[in-house]
Amino acid sequence: MFQEERLVLIMDFLKKHNRISVEQICSLFDVSRDTARRDLVRLEEEKSIVRTRGGAILPSVHHEIKNYTNRLNTVTEEKKVIGNLAASLIFPGDRVILDASTTVQACAEQIENMECTIITNSINQAEVLSSKPKIDIQLLGGTLQKEHRFLYGSTVIEKLSDYHVDKVFIGVVGISENGLTIAHEEDGLVKRKMIQQAKQVIVLADHTKLGRTEFFRYADLRDIDLLITDHTPEKEFRELLRKYNVELLTADIEEGDE
């Protein structure tokens, strides 16, 4: 077997198992330890791996968090279907908090024009809801995060303490055994307070967010009542939700297109 073929197979193994040892390379490909080490050196030079004592692991991947306008331009069909299902859970008379995520905006866009109260720190959500005259909108005042278009800071958190609501709808960058995570701490601190003020915590996350962990953790899985996603998660993730008594609601794309 040529080295190029072996390197491809080594990378395939790493993608499935996250790490590989020199001994495993020798056993899998019937090569010497020197050959295995040369393979790892080559992959390291290509920045495909991080060498460790006795083997290698995959490098960490950091996802770029686009600004709010760019994320709105890439709102997927998955987010729209999740948003539609979430909006169906809001009833006349409800008092609801909406966070500043684009998936939650997909929910805001599809809320019926009814007598209810919506509290948000998102100037975009407030603008969307302003076209619905029956909805009472409470926009939380604070420091404007211009790139991602949300209000944050101590005044937002203090004002949230005055509200006690039926439901909060929260978006995530990642949801995993490490809890709910996001890229920006200031946004996460506001989300944390929103969760504390609600009787029911509803998380909206498309399948790309499941099993992913970002920079700042603002809630544990035990803090969630309901997760709405677009495809049925893998068994391992469903068991994780069951462990923490998180109800799962799946808005399959096929169902949304009917």
Backbone hydrogen bonds, N-H to C=O, Kabsch-Sander energy under -0.5 kcal/mol:
donor,donor_aa,acceptor,acceptor_aa,energy
6,R,2,F,-2.0
7,L,3,Q,-2.8
8,V,4,E,-1.7
9,L,5,E,-1.9
10,I,6,R,-2.6
11,M,7,L,-2.3
12,D,8,V,-2.0
13,F,9,L,-2.1
14,L,10,I,-2.3
15,K,11,M,-2.3
16,K,12,D,-1.2
17,H,13,F,-2.5
18,N,14,L,-3.0
20,I,56,A,-2.3
22,V,54,G,-2.7
25,I,21,S,-1.9
26,C,22,V,-2.4
27,S,23,E,-2.4
28,L,24,Q,-3.1
29,F,25,I,-2.2
30,D,26,C,-1.1
31,V,26,C,-0.8
36,A,32,S,-2.4
37,R,33,R,-2.5
38,R,34,D,-2.2
39,D,35,T,-2.1
40,L,36,A,-1.9
41,V,37,R,-2.5
42,R,38,R,-2.3
43,L,39,D,-2.2
44,E,40,L,-2.4
45,E,41,V,-2.4
46,E,42,R,-1.5
47,K,44,E,-1.7
48,S,43,L,-2.6
49,I,43,L,-0.7
50,V,57,I,-2.8
52,T,55,G,-2.3
54,G,52,T,-0.7
55,G,52,T,-1.7
56,A,20,I,-2.6
57,I,50,V,-2.4
58,L,18,N,-1.3
62,H,60,S,-0.5
63,H,61,V,-0.6
66,K,64,E,-0.8
68,Y,147,E,-1.7
71,R,67,N,-2.4
72,L,68,Y,-2.5
73,N,69,T,-1.8
74,T,70,N,-0.7
74,T,71,R,-0.6
75,V,72,L,-1.5
80,K,76,T,-1.9
81,V,77,E,-2.4
82,I,78,E,-2.4
83,G,79,K,-2.9
84,N,80,K,-2.1
85,L,81,V,-2.0
86,A,82,I,-2.5
87,A,83,G,-2.5
88,S,84,N,-1.3
89,L,86,A,-1.8
90,I,87,A,-1.6
91,F,89,L,-0.5
93,G,115,E,-3.9
94,D,91,F,-2.3
96,V,94,D,-0.5
96,V,117,T,-3.0
97,I,167,K,-2.3
98,L,119,I,-2.7
99,D,169,F,-1.8
105,Q,101,S,-1.7
106,A,102,T,-1.7
107,C,103,T,-1.0
108,A,104,V,-2.5
109,E,105,Q,-2.5
110,Q,107,C,-1.4
111,I,108,A,-1.1
114,M,112,E,-1.3
116,C,114,M,-1.0
116,C,134,K,-0.6
117,T,94,D,-2.6
118,I,136,D,-3.1
119,I,96,V,-2.9
120,T,138,Q,-2.3
121,N,98,L,-0.7
123,I,121,N,-0.5
123,I,149,R,-1.1
124,N,149,R,-0.6
126,A,122,S,-2.0
127,E,123,I,-1.8
128,V,124,N,-2.5
129,L,125,Q,-2.6
130,S,126,A,-1.4
131,S,128,V,-1.1
132,K,129,L,-2.2
135,I,132,K,-1.7
136,D,116,C,-2.9
137,I,135,I,-0.6
138,Q,118,I,-3.0
139,L,137,I,-0.6
140,L,120,T,-2.8
140,L,138,Q,-0.6
143,T,152,Y,-2.7
145,Q,143,T,-0.5
145,Q,150,F,-3.3
146,K,144,L,-1.0
149,R,145,Q,-1.7
150,F,145,Q,-1.0
151,L,121,N,-2.8
152,Y,143,T,-2.4
157,I,153,G,-1.9
158,E,154,S,-2.7
159,K,155,T,-2.1
160,L,156,V,-2.2
161,S,157,I,-1.1
162,D,159,K,-1.7
163,Y,160,L,-1.6
165,V,197,Q,-2.4
166,D,95,R,-2.1
167,K,95,R,-1.5
168,V,200,Q,-2.1
169,F,97,I,-2.5
170,I,168,V,-0.5
170,I,202,I,-2.7
172,V,204,L,-0.8
173,V,181,T,-2.0
174,G,181,T,-1.7
175,I,209,K,-2.2
176,S,179,G,-1.9
179,G,176,S,-2.3
180,L,219,A,-2.6
181,T,174,G,-2.7
182,I,216,F,-2.1
185,E,183,A,-0.5
188,G,184,H,-2.1
189,L,185,E,-2.5
190,V,186,E,-1.1
191,K,187,D,-2.3
192,R,188,G,-2.5
193,K,189,L,-1.6
194,M,190,V,-2.4
195,I,191,K,-2.4
196,Q,192,R,-1.5
197,Q,193,K,-1.1
197,Q,194,M,-0.7
198,A,195,I,-1.3
199,K,165,V,-1.9
200,Q,166,D,-1.3
202,I,168,V,-2.8
202,I,200,Q,-0.6
203,V,201,V,-0.5
203,V,226,L,-2.9
204,L,170,I,-3.1
205,A,203,V,-0.5
205,A,228,I,-2.5
209,K,206,D,-2.3
210,L,207,H,-0.8
211,G,175,I,-3.0
212,R,175,I,-0.6
212,R,209,K,-1.4
216,F,182,I,-3.1
218,Y,180,L,-2.2
218,Y,216,F,-0.5
219,A,180,L,-1.0
223,D,220,D,-1.6
224,I,221,L,-1.7
225,D,201,V,-2.0
226,L,201,V,-2.1
227,L,247,E,-2.7
228,I,203,V,-3.1
229,T,227,L,-0.5
229,T,249,L,-2.0
238,R,234,E,-2.2
239,E,235,K,-2.5
240,L,236,E,-1.5
241,L,237,F,-2.1
242,R,238,R,-2.3
243,K,239,E,-2.1
244,Y,240,L,-1.2
245,N,242,R,-1.4
246,V,241,L,-2.8
247,E,225,D,-2.5
247,E,245,N,-0.6
249,L,227,L,-2.8
251,A,229,T,-3.4
251,A,249,L,-0.5
252,D,250,T,-0.9
253,I,230,D,-0.5
256,G,252,D,-2.0
257,D,253,I,-1.5
258,E,254,E,-0.5
258,E,255,E,-0.8
